[in-house]
Amino acid sequence: MPLELSVGVDIGGTKIHFALVDAQGKLYADEQIPTEAIQGAAAVMERTLQGIERMLGLVDRMKDAVVIKGIGIGSAGQIDFASGSVAYAVDTLPGWTGMRIQARAEERFPDLPIIVDNDVNVMAVAELRCGAAKGLRHFICLALGTGIGGAVVENGRLVRGAFGGAGELGHVSVDFNGPQCSCGNLGCLELYASGSGIARLAKEEAASFNDSRAVMQAWLQGDAQASQLMNIAIAALASGISSLIHTFNPEAVIIGGGVAEAGDAFLSAIRRETQKRTSAAMWKAVELKLAAAGNVAGVKGAALQLWHYPK
């Protein structure tokens, strides 16, 4: 029996990741290319389609040993899941708002099923099918990167909202008197606990750190100034997570993304602070966990959509 694989695509502001993935989440081939977003949305879409063609070309060379189940795409931005179009994207992907990703892919690959979703939603699919959420029915994913993305899974299904934009958890306010966020709200979680948020705090305090990674590395080594900054970030994150726990009563909150690469020390600090802010019954029911799929979560989850949402 031939091996069934799906093409996974993860479109971000910095890179586009392509892979051939099986139903268990194993990668058989992958490639990363720079997004070159400055060239504009049309160029990014064409680079995406060409990358998919290269993945399909690898399959062609495998002859009858492999069959393609379809193409799964995860993209930064708010995605209208029904149409596979970008409802809104930030300036890291200039002009990406309105891009008809699914329609453009279907024009190029008319014989294959194609599914498009938000990048953190596909991360949640990866964690559900072969990661830290395996066996769970109710959980939340937080991706702590340059910004903060989120996904909510209720009874095994992603909560999508009116058009697919649900899960913008980085824009939960943790300080209603705080600075204004790009979304229009005040004191958003993203302003304190994302990579850009930690860097903002460091700049305001005139700290001698170039970026959030430098802050976190110094914090792990016991630096006093870095500890002050991270105490703010961890308190904000714990406040946001506690609010989400009280809202959704999840079995787990799964934390991934570059900021979370600080590992167990970071997770332990978040656990301690979140427990202080959460009711005993809610805390007893939930577990805080690091994401298991790592830096391939996006491309893996994108591909796994073909089994998760069979067409």
N, C-alpha and C positions, 0 to 999 in steps of 0.2 A: 504494500500500500504506500503511495507517495506521501511524503512529508508535507503537511499543510502549514504554510507560513503566511503572515500578513506583513505588509509594508507599514512601518511606523514612521511618523514624521513629527518632530518637535520644533516648532518655530519660535525662536526667541529674539530679543533685540540685538543680541551679540552673535549667536550662532544658530544654525539649523542642523539638527541631528536626524539622520536617516538610519533605519535598521530593518533587517528581516527578523521576525520574532515568531516563535511558535506559541501554542495555546497555553503552555506553562510559563511563558515569559522568558524563555531562553533566547538570547541573541545569537544569530547565525552569521550575521555580517552587519557592520555599521560604518558610517562615515559622518564626519562633521565638517561643515564648511562655514565660513563667516557669513553672517546675514547681509552685511554691507547695506544696511538700512538706509544710509544716506543717499543711495541711488534711487530710492523711491519704491512705492508699494508694487508697481508693476514689475520692476526688476526682481524684487524679493519673491513675488509669486512665480516668476519664470524660473528662478534658481531653484525654487521648491519643486516645481514640476520636472525640471531636468534631473534633480536628485532622485526623484521617484523613478524616473526612466532608468537611471543607472542601477537602482536596486532591482528593478524588473529585468534588466539585462543580465544581472548575476543569476537570476532564476532561470532565464532562458538557457544559460550555459550548463545548468544542472539537468537539462532535458526533462525526462519523465519522472525524475526522482522527487520533484517538488511541484506542488500546486499552490497558487496564490488565492487566499480567501478574500482579500480585499485590501483597501488602503485606509489607515486610520491616521488622522492628523490632529495634533494638539497645538494650539496657538496662544500666544500671549494676547490679552485683551478680553473683552466681554463678547461671547459668541452666541448668536441666535442659533440655538441647537436645531431647530426645525429646518432652517435653510442652510446652515453651515456658513453663514456670513458673519463678518465682524461688526458687531453693534457699536463698539467703541474700543479704541486703543490709544494708549498714551504716546507721547512724543518719541519714545525710544524706537517706535516703528512709524515713522512719518507717513501719513497718508493711508495707513492700514485700515482706519475706520471705513466701513462700507465694502471692504474687499469681499467678493463672493468666492470664498475659498473652495467650497464644495462644488459650486457650479463650474468654476474654472477647471478643477480637477476632473470633473465628470466629462467635460468637453475633450480633455486630452486622453482620458482612460474610460471610455464609455462602457466597456464590458465588465468593469469591476465595481463592487459595492464600495462606497466611500462614506466615512463618518468623520465629522469635524466637531471638536469641542474645545473648551478652554483648557489651558495647560495644567491648571491645578486640578480640574475635574478628572483629567486623564491620569494624573498622579494618584488620585484617589482610587481609580480603577486598578492601577498597578498594585497599590497597597492592599486592596480588597482581594484581588485574585491570587497574589503570590508574595505579599509583603506583610507588614506589621498588622494589617487589619484582616488578615485571612481568618475566616470563621466568625467575624463580627457582623452585626446587622445595623448598628447605630454608632457612627463615629464622625469625627471632624478632622479634616486635614488642614494644617497651616503650613504654607511654604514661605519661609523667612529668607528672602533674597534682597535685591535692591529695593523692592517694595514688599508687601505682604499679600499673598493670595490665599484663598480659602476654598474649601469644598465641604459640604454637609451631606452625609449619607444617612438616610432614614429608612429603616426596614430594608436595607440592601439597595435602595435606589437613591440616586443623586437628587437633591432638592434643587430645582431649576428656577422657580419663580415664573414671572409672566412671560419672559422670552428666553430665559437661559442665563440671566445675569445674577442669579442668587449666589451667595457665597463670597461676596466682597468683604471678607471679614477684617481685612486690614483697615477698613474705614468705619469700624466700630469705634466710637469716641471713648477715650479713657480720661479725657479732661475737657469738660464743656467750656472752660475758659482758656483753653490752650490755643496754640497758633493755628492759623487757617491752613487746611490741607488743599491740595490741588483739586480735590473732589468737591470742595465747597464747605465741608464740615469743619468743625473745630476740634483740635486735640485728638486726631485719629491715631489709632494704634501704630499705624505705619510710620508716623512721625517720630516714634520713640524706639521701636524694636526692630525695624528693618535695617538693612545695611546702610541705606542712605540716612535713615533716622539716627542711627548711632553716630554716623559721621557728622551729622548736623549738630548733635549734642556736643561732640568733641570740638567742633569749630566754635560754638557759642562759648565754651569754657576755655577757649584758647589753649586747648590741650595739644601736646606735641605728638599727635598721631595722624598719619596720612589718610587712613581709611578705617572702616569698621573692623577689618581683619587684624589690623595692628592693635586696635583697642582690645579685641578679644584675646589676642595672644598675650598682651601685657597683663590683662586680667587673670589669665590662667597662671601667670608667673607671680601673681600677688602684688602687682603695681597698684599703689594707692589711688592715683588719679584715674586709672582705668577702672578700678573697682567702683569709684563714685559714679562714673558714667554707666557702667553695667548695672549698678543697683537701680538706676532710673529705668533702664531698658527692661530689666527683669520684672520690676514692679508694674510697669505698664503692660507687659505681656501677661503677667499673672492676673491683672485686673481684667484684661480682655478675655482671657481664657475662662476665668471664673464666670463672667457674664454669659459666655457661650455655654458653659456647663449648666448654668441655671436655666438657660433658654431651651436647650435641646436635650438635656439629660442623656448624654452619650455614654457608650461603654468605654470609649477611648478618645483622646485627643492626640493625633499623630503629627509630630513636628518635623518638618524637613526643610530643605533649602540651605544655602551657603552659610547663613548665620548659625544654623543648628549644627554645623560641622564641629563646633566646640565640644560636642559629645556629651558624655555622662555628667561632667561637672556642670555644664549649662543646664541639662535636664534636671539634675538634682536641685539646683537653685530655683528653677521654675516651679518644681513640685512643692518645695518648702513654702514659697511665697503664695502659690495658688491655693494651697490647703488652708492658709490663714484666712482667705477671702471667700471660701466656699462652705456652704452648709454641710453638716456632717453626713446627712443621708445622701446628698448628691456626690460628695467626695468619695464615699464608700463604694459607689457604683461605677466610678470612672478610673481609668488608668491613663497616665501621660506616657507616651512612647515616642522614641525617635523613629523616623521613617526608615524602612528597611531597603527600599529599592535604590537608594543612592542617586548618583547623578545620571542614571539611565532611566529614572522613573518616568520622565516625560515621554521619551520615545517608546518605552516598553508599554506604558499605559495607553498611548495612542494606538499602538498595534492591537493591544488586547481588546479594544472596543469592538473589534469584529466578532469576537466570541461573546463579549458581554452584552452587546446589542445586536444579535444576529439578524441579518436582513434576508 
